[in-house]
Amino acid sequence: MRTLAAPPRFEAYERLAERRAAGDIDPVLLDDERRRLHVRATLLEDHAHRIRSAPESVRAKFDKLAKSPYRFFRGTALLFYRDLAGYDTHLPAVLTLGDVHPENFGVMPSVDGTPFFGVNDFDEACIAPYTFDLRRGAVGFELGARAAGASKKARRKIVRKFLRGYFTGLADFAQDDREMSHQFRLDNSPKIIRDLIEDAMTSREAFLADLCDPETGGFAPSKKIVPKSSEIELLSDAIARYAASNEKLADDGLEVIDVARRRGSGTASLGLPRWWVLVRVASEPDDRPRVLELKRSRVSALNGLTGRERDDREAARIVQSQRVHLVGGDRYFGHVEIGGESFMVRERSPFKDAYDVDDLSPKQLKRYAAVCGWALAQAHARSDEDFEEIEDDVERRILESCDVAVTIEDLLRDGLARADRVVRDWKRFKSDLALGAFDVPTSHLGD
């Protein structure tokens, strides 16, 4: 059966979350055929806006998802979280990242312009039980390790290292307020992170030389960068409004030099409108411009599935998450509306870097997973400062809510089982993609 319509099912899944919290059945219990249709319908719904506005980019994303279970997992957060609707509502809540996997940690610029390491993707951030991030992280490290060629035994060790790193971090933060000040920098990081920071330390001159035309001073066209000088006026207005709303930039004096459309970036966000804006900063002593990235934002994939109040904010929620989760993050992180749509703004820094899973050996992945678990614990521990619905001293409350050793083994088994389900869903998706089930005329899609 070919489904031509993809009506929104938000309210239905919100009710499902409530029923599941009371012990009702869920999508993971569907038989094979109904699960295949569920996967298809969820992906069509999740991409309905993109199919209408940029169908060619959606096809590019689906082709990317078909390459491996890990890529499929990274690009289908809504499918993953609908399987978790209403889970763990009795457990302490935190501001979750929402999309934990090995490549959503990395190096980025701090508020003072120096590189540091931490969680780096806030698109799906949402208040939810702390285990939502751990369940997704366990699957992410399992599938990432599979993609890197690790053995089954090594993969279990990697996932366990991630989970132990998290609970070790919580125990550390329960002893003092270190979560409010700690940064992984070049001078205090373990070698696996120090190496990444060193690799990321590209000069802005070299970074700009790869992007800009030396004669015009604007963006140089390439396969992924499409200069759009006709949109300078539109983006100049947006940048002015963005800067006026960001107290850190009140005296910077941002002047737009050039504008480009960025193609083919990201996995989950592939196909969403994305601009790169070259700006001159009047307050800086040199004449080197900066690159700001504006990315279309959406509500979190967790929204309505956590058994808690809905949060329909888009870019404003992402910006709040960045501020809560990181110590001294990118000063250019902000948001702005353009044409009634919500855009997140950040600097596209020469310091931005992350490991690909196939860059690391299984032994390196184990060390890396432990640091990522610790960094995630820091993000969670910081989330009780800003939200009334998150209990104070949340790291201590999490530790008191569980037997850590048992919980680690439970989450490990759960992660392995969910990873196997992702592989089965990926095979269903690939079959449907080859069948043409995702070649849907935009005129048949609902709002």
Secondary structure as GFF3:
##gff-version 3
##sequence-region A 1 447
A	DSSP	alpha_helix	10	21	.	.	.	ID=ss1
A	DSSP	three_ten_helix	27	29	.	.	.	ID=ss2
A	DSSP	alpha_helix	32	46	.	.	.	ID=ss3
A	DSSP	alpha_helix	48	53	.	.	.	ID=ss4
A	DSSP	alpha_helix	55	65	.	.	.	ID=ss5
A	DSSP	alpha_helix	69	74	.	.	.	ID=ss6
A	DSSP	alpha_helix	77	82	.	.	.	ID=ss7
A	DSSP	beta_strand	93	96	.	.	.	ID=ss8
A	DSSP	three_ten_helix	102	104	.	.	.	ID=ss9
A	DSSP	beta_strand	105	109	.	.	.	ID=ss10
A	DSSP	beta_strand	115	119	.	.	.	ID=ss11
A	DSSP	beta_strand	126	129	.	.	.	ID=ss12
A	DSSP	alpha_helix	131	147	.	.	.	ID=ss13
A	DSSP	alpha_helix	152	175	.	.	.	ID=ss14
A	DSSP	three_ten_helix	178	180	.	.	.	ID=ss15
A	DSSP	alpha_helix	191	200	.	.	.	ID=ss16
A	DSSP	alpha_helix	204	211	.	.	.	ID=ss17
A	DSSP	beta_strand	225	227	.	.	.	ID=ss18
A	DSSP	three_ten_helix	229	231	.	.	.	ID=ss19
A	DSSP	alpha_helix	232	245	.	.	.	ID=ss20
A	DSSP	three_ten_helix	247	249	.	.	.	ID=ss21
A	DSSP	beta_strand	254	262	.	.	.	ID=ss22
A	DSSP	beta_strand	274	281	.	.	.	ID=ss23
A	DSSP	beta_strand	290	296	.	.	.	ID=ss24
A	DSSP	alpha_helix	315	325	.	.	.	ID=ss25
A	DSSP	beta_strand	334	338	.	.	.	ID=ss26
A	DSSP	beta_strand	341	347	.	.	.	ID=ss27
A	DSSP	three_ten_helix	357	359	.	.	.	ID=ss28
A	DSSP	alpha_helix	362	382	.	.	.	ID=ss29
A	DSSP	three_ten_helix	383	385	.	.	.	ID=ss30
A	DSSP	alpha_helix	394	400	.	.	.	ID=ss31
A	DSSP	alpha_helix	404	435	.	.	.	ID=ss32
A	DSSP	three_ten_helix	442	444	.	.	.	ID=ss33
###
